[in-house]
Amino acid sequence: MGASAAGRPWVTQDGDGLRLWYSLRGAEFRQGGDAAYRIVSQPLNRDGVAVGSPEPVSFVNPPVVGDFDDWMQAYACIMNYENTEIMFYNGNNFGRAGIGWATRRRRER
């Protein structure tokens, strides 16, 4: 995706150190597809600088066509609970269509 905007940074601790989470979108985000809002993450180095390329976030229950979040997932808040990461986020139309949550296994330290 060629990103034209980024939003809502969030930092967590994982097995590899600190991780930055944020939303990216393309210029034609309202049309969905590759330009739609998506949540990505990147590791941070010891100085707090993002390294590498943004990685798409993959959770256990991803959106499917027709869901409230099928073209927009943005403004994430990630919480660690035991061995699970829980992500809360806005769905389509900046959350008008709903606010969602997704889970995945937490990286081991």
HUBEL-V520025 format. One line per field, one symbol per residue. ss: DSSP state (a for helix, b for strand, c for the rest). psi: psi as a letter, one per 20 degrees, with the letter a starting at -180 (. if undefined). Layout:
# HUBEL-V520025
ss = ???
psi = ???
This chain:
# HUBEL-V520025
ss = ccccbbbbbbbbbbccbbbbbbbbbcccaaacaaacbbbbbbbbcccccbccccbbcccccccccccccccbcbbbbbbbbccbbbbbbbccaaacccbbbbbbbcccc
psi = popiqqrmqpprpahibqppqrqqqrhlhijbbhirpqprqqqqahjjppqaqppqporgmqqrpirikhiporlqppqpodkqpppqrqbqlkihirprqqqrpqpq.
